[in-house]
Structures are given as structure tokens and as C-alpha cells.
């Protein structure tokens, strides 16, 4: 396959990424900690919400598809942030905030997986949705 064949996918991923990153800033900015040793509620919130939304999307959007590329890789990839999570864990460790760092690490993993599982359970399956009118291709 030639790279030009991928231009529509690249375009929807880039557009979705811009939307997701802008939404992350809008949601996360007011929640940013006032001190570097505070719990990073902004990143925690967007990552847990992102886990829930991708769990829901995985039950409604056929994979692989242009809609999946836009939603999961673009919007939700731009919205959630592993890199900020890693930097914040490192900052907490550097500041001697080991308890907060471990709480942040565990809470993000446990609550993120729980949010994804709840969304998937609530959403059914793509196969169920594709029989009706709710699946997106």
C-alpha cells in the first residue's frame, strides 16, 4: 500500500488529535495542581474519562475503520496522556512524594481499567450494535 492511500486516515487522526488535545487542555487546565507535589487530578481525570470513552467506543465502532481511527487514535489519543502521567510520576518521586506517587499510579491503573470495563459492559458488543443501527463503521 502506498502512503497516499493512507491520507484519509492520516487526516482524520490529525483532526481527531487536535480535537482531543484541545479538550484535554480545556478539562485539565482548571484542575491543574497549584504545587508540584499535589495529586495530578487533571491528568488522572482525563485519563479515566478517556478509558471510559474508549471502552464505550470499542462496543460501538467497528475496528479497523476510519471512524475507529478518528475516535480512538485521534480524539481519545489526543485527549488522554501517558507522557504527562509518566512525567508527573517522576516529578512526585523527585519531590519525595512517594505515597502520592504510588497512590496516583495505582489509582490511575485501577480506576482506568474499571472505567473501561464498566463502559464495555454497559455498551454491549460491536456485533450486537451492527445488527441494529448503532454500530459505526
N, C-alpha and C positions, 0 to 999 in steps of 0.2 A: 504494500500500500504506500502510496505517495503522500508526502506531508500535506499537500494541497487538499487531499481528500479529508484531512482532519481539521481543516479550517473552521467548519461549522461547530465542531466540538470545542475547539480552542476558543472560539468567540463566546460560546455560552458559558464555558468555565470562567473565562475572564470577566464576563458581565456578572455572573453569579458571585465571583470572588469579590468584586467591587461592592456589590450589594451587601454581602455577608460581613466584610471588613468594616464597612460603614455602620452597619447595625451593631457590630461588636463595640465600636467606639461609642456609639450613642447609648448603648446599655451599660457598658463598662465604665465610662468616664465618670458618671456621678457616684459610682460605687468604689472608686479607687481609694486605697488606703491613704490616710494622711501621714503615716510614718512607714518606713521601710520594714519595720518589724511587725506590722499589723497583718492580720489574716487577709489574704488577697481575695476578698469577696467578689470583685469584678471578674476576675478570670474564672473563679470557681462557678459563678452564676452562668456565664456564657457557655462554659464547657458542659455543665449539667443540662442546661436548656438545649444545647446542641446535641447531646447524647439522646435526649428525649425526642427531638425532632428527627434525627436520623433513624431512630428506631421506628418512628411513625412512618417516615418516608420509605423505609425498607419494606413496609407492608402494603404500600400503595403505588410504588413506582417500579416498573419492570426494569430489571438490570440485565445486560447493559442497554442503555438508551440515552438519547440526547437529554431527556428530562432528568434522568439519574445523574448524568454528568453536570448539568446545571445545578441541581439541588444539592447533591451530596458533595461533589468535589468543589463546585463553585461556591454556592451560598453558604453551606454549612462548613466547608473547609475554610472559607474566609472568616466565618463567624467564630468558630472555635479556635483555640490557640494552644498547641502543645509547646511551642517555643517559649511563650510567656510563662506558662506553667513551669517549665524547666528552669528558667531564669529566676522566677520567684522562689522556687525551692532552694536554689543555690544562694540567693540573697538571704533567705531566712537562716540557712546554715552558716553563712559568713557572719551574720549578726548574732550568732549564738542562740537563736530561737529554735532549738531542736524540737521542743514539744510542739510548737506551732507548725514547724515544717512537717513533722510526722503526721500531725492531725490533718493538715492540708493535703498531703499525699494520699493518706488512707481515705479521707472523706471524698476527695475527687474520684478516686477509683471506685469505691463502694457506691456512692450516690450516683455517679455517672452510669455504672453498669445497671443499677436498679432502675434509673430513669429510662434507659434503653429497653430493658426487659418489660417494664410497665407499658411503654408505648407499643412495643411489638405485641404484647398480649391484648392490649385494647384495640389494636388495629387489624387483627386477623392476619391474613396472608395475601400476598400478591395474587396467588391463584384464585382465592375467594373473590378478590376485588375484580380480577379480569373477567370473571363470569358476569359481573354486573357492569355498572358504568363508572365505577370509582377508580379503577386502575389507570395509571398514566403511563403511556409508552413514549 
